[in-house]
Amino acid sequence: MPRMDTVFLNGKYLPKGDAYVSVEDRGFLFGDAVYEVIPIYAGVPFRLEAHKRRLAHSLDSLRIDFDPEEVGPMLGQLVERNGLADVPTSMVYLQVTRGVAPRSHHFPPDGTRPTVFAFAAPFRRPEGSVWDQGFGAITTPDRRWARVDLKTVQLLPNVLAQEAAREAGASDAILVRDGIALEAGHSNLWVVFGRTVRTHPTSHQILSGITRELVLELARGCGYEVEERATPVEALRTASEVFVTGSLTEIRPIVRIDGHPVGEGKVGPVSRDLYRAFLDAVSPERGVRAHATA
Ligand SMILES: Cc1ncc(COP(=O)(O)O)c(C=O)c1O
């Protein structure tokens, strides 16, 4: 009988309650760690190669020694051991820290092994009726560091921004730096003007979302004009539609920003069109196997 709480820690599969990390772990002391969240559709990882490439980028840039090729087999085991093979939407969270060593701002001694932790869990897509209502967002200053293209666990600014959104009755915080609406607290930002679909270009100032890549492809495939270009925050007021994308967020239409309606204040045709294409791409019957190795 698969357990729903089997996690991976440093080469072992354990019940979550038996998995412990040292108080000297650098992830705990310094946030010295990177992570990935990989969506799993009916047991099949989505765009695994792209997640491995991004993980390699984070690891290599920070000189953390872990081989992303270990991720595939680990995912398979976690899905199986947690009984997720038939669950429509689930995910694996993977975190790699620089390991355990006496606290020092320098890197730990050679030979210190990284701590590798992963868990799997179902995630829930909003009901169609909820999605149809659209979601609210706030704008807030981007207080993150200068390399958010690296997927580190240092998410305190994101946590504070998303909490501010929640307290304002909204679902997402749009992060603004130097007058530019960059992305959201845990998703990429998209702004639609008529038939033009725009998102911020990849840079050190946004996380290069795997869902972002997919939506770029889908938007082109649906015949929209696609722009990778910065959006001044004021332009959100003149957009016909806004939506955000992420591995667990999928595509979420934003119909209110800071209390003002976006476009007509309801979910627009472009968001609907792209969501349909997205659901097709991740459907177990059609898309997901084709994307599994992308
Ligand atoms: C800040 C930020 N931007 C964008 C994304 C979307 O990335 P992906 O589509 O790979 O999940 C995330 C996802 O966690 C995020 O945290």
PDBQT file of the ligand as one rigid body, heavy atoms in Angstrom, charges set to zero:
ROOT
HETATM    1  C1  LIG A 301       9.082  34.089  -8.935  1.00  0.00    +0.000 C 
HETATM    2  C2  LIG A 301       8.564  33.039  -9.858  1.00  0.00    +0.000 A 
HETATM    3  N1  LIG A 301       8.382  33.354 -11.151  1.00  0.00    +0.000 NA
HETATM    4  C3  LIG A 301       7.905  32.453 -12.034  1.00  0.00    +0.000 A 
HETATM    5  C4  LIG A 301       7.580  31.163 -11.637  1.00  0.00    +0.000 A 
HETATM    6  C5  LIG A 301       7.032  30.195 -12.644  1.00  0.00    +0.000 C 
HETATM    7  O1  LIG A 301       7.969  29.196 -12.980  1.00  0.00    +0.000 OA
HETATM    8  P1  LIG A 301       7.491  27.774 -13.501  1.00  0.00    +0.000 P 
HETATM    9  O2  LIG A 301       6.572  28.015 -14.637  1.00  0.00    +0.000 OA
HETATM   10  O3  LIG A 301       8.740  27.103 -13.919  1.00  0.00    +0.000 OA
HETATM   11  O4  LIG A 301       6.805  27.105 -12.348  1.00  0.00    +0.000 OA
HETATM   12  C6  LIG A 301       7.768  30.787 -10.309  1.00  0.00    +0.000 A 
HETATM   13  C7  LIG A 301       7.459  29.423  -9.877  1.00  0.00    +0.000 C 
HETATM   14  O5  LIG A 301       7.733  29.032  -8.780  1.00  0.00    +0.000 OA
HETATM   15  C8  LIG A 301       8.279  31.752  -9.394  1.00  0.00    +0.000 A 
HETATM   16  O6  LIG A 301       8.488  31.440  -8.106  1.00  0.00    +0.000 OA
ENDROOT
TORSDOF 0
